[in-house]
Amino acid sequence: MRFHVFEGVPNPAAYKRGYRRLLDELPVDDLEKQRVVEECRRAFTLNTDLFRALEPADPLTA
């Protein structure tokens, strides 16, 4: 599985550092940061629920 491989990014570590720096520099207040965190948590929960709903009830019957 190559889900996290980005062929067009020659240095993934540097790219991630730059991306994180840009996120850290966004001009948002604490309330907006909390809203983003809550939205991320909700998205994670929804994705988890979706994958659980898609998996077979008994792995031996898959």
N, C-alpha and C positions, 0 to 999 in steps of 0.2 A: 504494500500500500504506500502510495507516495502523496498522501494528503498534505503534508507540510513541506514539500519540496517545491521551491520556486526557481525554475530554470533561469529566469531573467534576473535573478538577484545574485551577483557574483560573491557577495560577502554577507550572508544572512545575519551574522552576529552584529555587524556594523549597522545593517539596515534596522534590526530590532532596537538597537540603542538609539538610533536617530528617531525612530517612530515613537519610542517611549519618551524621549526628550520633547518632541513636539506635543505629545499628550500632556506632559507635565507643565508645559508652557501655555496651555490654553487659558484664555482669560475668563475663567468661570469662578463663581463664588462657591462657598461650601454647600449651599442648598442645591445648586445645580450638580455638583459632584455627587451628592447623596442621591439625587434623582437618577443619575447615570448608573450608579452602583445598584440601585433598586431595579432598574430596567434590565441590567445585565443578569442579576439574580433571577428575575422572572423569566428571561429568555432561557437561561440554563435549566430552570425547572421545567419549562415547557418542552425543551428538547429532550430532557431526561424522560419525561412522561411519554413523549412520542415514541422514543426508542423502546421503552418498556412495553408500550401497546403493540408495537410491531414484532416483538420477539415471541417465539412460540411458547406456549404454556409449559411444554415439556421438551427440553432440549433433545431428548432421544427420538422425538417424533419429527424433528426438522429434516 
